[in-house]
Amino acid sequence: MAKKKAVKKKTTKKKASKKKASKKTTQKTTKKTSKKKVTKKAAGKKKTSKKVSAKKSSGAQMEGKKVPSGKYPVTGGSSLNLADLKKAVVYFYPKDNTSGCTLEGQDFTAQYKKFKSKGYEIYGVSPDSLKSHDKFKDKYKFPFELISDEDKKLCEKFGVWVEKSMYGRKYMGVERSTFLIKGGKIAKEWRKVRVKGHVADVLESLDS
C-alpha cells in the first residue's frame, strides 16, 4: 500500500510539473507572438511615416531660398544661369504648343510691357528641346526667352518634376508653377497653377 501511495505521489508530481512546463511554453509563445505583432505594427508605422514624408517633400517650399545655380540653354542660342538674375519671373509649364501652355505664354506676352516697366524679365521653362522652343516662340511671338530643360535637372531643383495622375494612370511630369525672383532669392512661388487669372496675380504681387 505504501509503495502504491508513493507511486501515485510521483505520478501526480510529474503531471503537475508537466502542466507547469506547458504553461511556461504557452506563456513564452504568447510573449513571442505579441512581440512580433508589436514589431510588425512599429514597422508599419515607419513605412507610413516614410510615405507621408515623401508626399510632403514633393513640391518643396522654395520661398526665401537662393535661386538654384546652373547654366541652361535659352532660345536664340545663348545660355543662362538663373542664380545671376536680380529681378525675374520664371514660369514652368508642361509642354510647347498645348492649349494651356500656349494661353499662359500669351497672357505673359499681353502683360510683358508692365513687367518690364517694373524691372522684371520673364522666362518660360519646359523639358522641350531648343528647336521646339524656337518654333513655339516664333509662332506666338513671345517677347521673352524660353529655357530648355531636356534632362529635367532644373525642374527637379525647383521641385516641379512630380508624379501626376490622369484617368488612373500615374506618370512623371511638370507641375505648372511660377517663381518670383528678387535679388537672387525666390521671393514668392505659385504651384499647381491654373492659367486663368494667374498672370494678373503675379503682376499684382510685384508691388507687395
C-alpha positions as CSV (number, residue, x, y, z in Angstrom):
1,M,0.0,0.0,0.0
2,A,2.8,2.4,0.9
3,K,4.5,1.6,-2.4
4,K,1.3,2.4,-4.3
5,K,0.9,5.7,-2.5
6,A,4.5,6.6,-3.3
7,V,3.9,5.8,-7.0
8,K,0.7,7.9,-7.0
9,K,2.5,10.8,-5.4
10,K,5.3,10.6,-8.0
11,T,2.7,10.4,-10.8
12,T,0.8,13.5,-9.6
13,K,4.1,15.4,-9.2
14,K,5.1,14.5,-12.7
15,K,1.7,15.7,-14.0
16,A,2.0,18.9,-12.1
17,S,5.5,19.6,-13.4
18,K,4.3,18.8,-16.9
19,K,1.4,21.3,-16.5
20,K,3.8,24.0,-15.3
21,A,6.1,23.3,-18.2
22,S,3.3,23.5,-20.7
23,K,2.1,26.8,-19.1
24,K,5.6,28.3,-19.4
25,T,5.9,27.3,-23.0
26,T,2.5,28.7,-23.7
27,Q,3.4,32.0,-22.0
28,K,6.7,32.2,-23.9
29,T,4.9,31.5,-27.2
30,T,2.3,34.2,-26.5
31,K,5.0,36.7,-25.5
32,K,6.9,36.0,-28.7
33,T,3.7,36.3,-30.8
34,S,2.9,39.6,-29.1
35,K,6.4,40.9,-29.6
36,K,6.2,40.0,-33.3
37,K,2.8,41.9,-33.6
38,V,4.3,44.9,-31.9
39,T,7.4,44.9,-34.2
40,K,5.1,44.5,-37.2
41,K,3.0,47.4,-36.1
42,A,6.1,49.5,-35.5
43,A,7.4,48.6,-38.9
44,G,4.0,49.5,-40.4
45,K,4.1,52.9,-38.7
46,K,7.6,53.5,-40.0
47,K,6.5,52.7,-43.6
48,T,3.5,55.0,-43.2
49,S,5.7,57.8,-41.9
50,K,8.0,57.4,-44.9
51,K,5.1,57.7,-47.3
52,V,3.8,60.8,-45.6
53,S,7.3,62.4,-45.7
54,A,7.6,61.6,-49.4
55,K,4.3,63.3,-50.1
56,K,5.4,66.4,-48.1
57,S,8.8,66.5,-49.9
58,S,7.3,66.7,-53.4
59,G,6.8,70.4,-54.3
60,A,9.2,71.6,-51.7
61,Q,8.9,75.1,-50.5
62,M,11.3,77.5,-52.2
63,E,10.3,80.9,-50.8
64,G,13.2,82.7,-49.2
65,K,15.8,80.4,-50.6
66,K,18.6,81.2,-53.0
67,V,17.9,80.6,-56.7
68,P,19.5,77.2,-57.7
69,S,22.6,77.7,-59.8
70,G,23.4,76.2,-63.2
71,K,23.7,77.2,-66.8
72,Y,20.8,76.2,-69.2
73,P,20.3,76.7,-72.9
74,V,18.0,79.5,-73.9
75,T,16.2,80.4,-77.2
76,G,18.4,82.4,-79.5
77,G,21.4,80.3,-79.0
78,S,22.6,81.7,-75.6
79,S,22.7,80.2,-72.1
80,L,21.5,81.5,-68.8
81,N,22.3,81.0,-65.1
82,L,19.1,81.8,-63.1
83,A,21.2,82.5,-60.0
84,D,22.5,85.6,-61.8
85,L,19.1,87.1,-62.1
86,K,18.2,90.0,-59.9
87,K,14.5,90.6,-60.9
88,A,12.7,88.0,-62.9
89,V,9.6,85.8,-63.3
90,V,10.3,82.2,-64.1
91,Y,7.4,80.0,-65.0
92,F,7.5,76.3,-65.6
93,Y,5.0,74.7,-68.0
94,P,4.5,71.1,-69.2
95,K,4.8,71.2,-73.0
96,D,5.1,73.5,-76.0
97,N,2.1,74.1,-78.3
98,T,-0.5,72.6,-75.8
99,S,-3.6,74.7,-75.2
100,G,-2.9,75.6,-71.5
101,C,0.8,76.4,-72.1
102,T,0.0,78.5,-75.2
103,L,-2.6,80.5,-73.3
104,E,-0.2,81.1,-70.4
105,G,2.5,82.3,-72.8
106,Q,0.0,84.6,-74.5
107,D,-1.1,86.0,-71.1
108,F,2.5,86.8,-70.1
109,T,3.0,88.4,-73.6
110,A,0.0,90.6,-73.1
111,Q,1.4,91.9,-69.8
112,Y,5.0,91.9,-70.8
113,K,5.5,95.7,-71.0
114,K,4.1,96.1,-67.5
115,F,6.5,93.5,-66.1
116,K,9.4,95.3,-67.9
117,S,8.4,98.7,-66.6
118,K,8.8,97.3,-63.1
119,G,12.3,96.0,-64.0
120,Y,11.3,92.3,-64.3
121,E,12.2,89.9,-67.1
122,I,10.2,86.8,-67.9
123,Y,11.5,83.3,-68.7
124,G,9.5,80.2,-69.6
125,V,10.8,76.7,-68.8
126,S,9.8,73.2,-70.0
127,P,11.6,69.9,-70.9
128,D,11.1,70.6,-74.6
129,S,14.2,70.9,-76.9
130,L,15.5,74.3,-78.1
131,K,14.3,73.6,-81.6
132,S,10.8,73.1,-80.3
133,H,11.1,76.2,-78.1
134,D,12.2,78.4,-81.1
135,K,9.3,77.3,-83.2
136,F,6.8,77.8,-80.3
137,K,8.3,81.3,-79.5
138,D,8.2,82.4,-83.2
139,K,4.7,81.0,-83.8
140,Y,3.1,83.0,-81.0
141,K,5.6,86.0,-81.0
142,F,6.6,85.7,-77.4
143,P,8.8,88.7,-76.5
144,F,10.6,86.7,-73.7
145,E,13.1,83.8,-73.9
146,L,12.3,80.1,-73.2
147,I,14.7,77.8,-71.3
148,S,15.2,74.2,-72.5
149,D,15.4,71.6,-69.6
150,E,15.6,68.3,-71.5
151,D,17.3,66.4,-68.7
152,K,14.7,67.9,-66.1
153,K,17.5,68.9,-63.8
154,L,16.2,72.5,-63.4
155,C,12.7,71.2,-62.9
156,E,14.0,68.9,-60.2
157,K,15.9,71.7,-58.5
158,F,12.7,73.8,-58.2
159,G,10.7,70.7,-57.2
160,V,8.3,70.8,-60.1
161,W,9.1,67.4,-61.7
162,V,6.5,65.4,-59.9
163,E,4.3,62.3,-60.1
164,K,1.0,63.1,-61.8
165,S,-2.2,61.1,-62.4
166,M,-4.7,61.1,-65.3
167,Y,-7.5,58.7,-65.8
168,G,-6.0,56.4,-63.2
169,R,-2.6,56.4,-65.0
170,K,0.4,57.7,-63.0
171,Y,3.3,59.3,-64.8
172,M,6.1,61.9,-64.2
173,G,5.6,65.5,-65.5
174,V,6.0,69.2,-64.9
175,E,3.7,70.7,-62.2
176,R,2.8,74.1,-63.6
177,S,4.5,76.6,-61.3
178,T,5.8,80.2,-61.2
179,F,8.6,81.7,-59.2
180,L,9.3,85.4,-58.5
181,I,13.0,86.2,-58.2
182,K,14.3,89.2,-56.3
183,G,18.0,89.8,-55.5
184,G,19.0,86.2,-56.3
185,K,16.4,84.8,-54.0
186,I,12.9,83.3,-54.5
187,A,10.5,85.9,-53.1
188,K,7.3,84.1,-54.0
189,E,6.1,80.9,-55.6
190,W,2.9,79.6,-57.1
191,R,2.3,75.9,-57.5
192,K,-0.3,73.9,-59.3
193,V,-1.1,77.0,-61.3
194,R,-4.4,77.5,-63.0
195,V,-3.8,79.6,-66.1
196,K,-6.9,81.8,-66.0
197,G,-6.1,84.9,-64.0
198,H,-2.6,83.7,-63.0
199,V,-0.5,86.3,-64.8
200,A,-2.7,89.1,-63.2
201,D,-2.0,87.7,-59.8
202,V,1.8,87.6,-60.4
203,L,1.8,91.2,-61.7
204,E,-0.2,92.4,-58.7
205,S,2.3,90.7,-56.3
206,L,5.2,92.8,-57.7
207,D,4.1,95.8,-55.7
208,S,3.5,93.9,-52.4
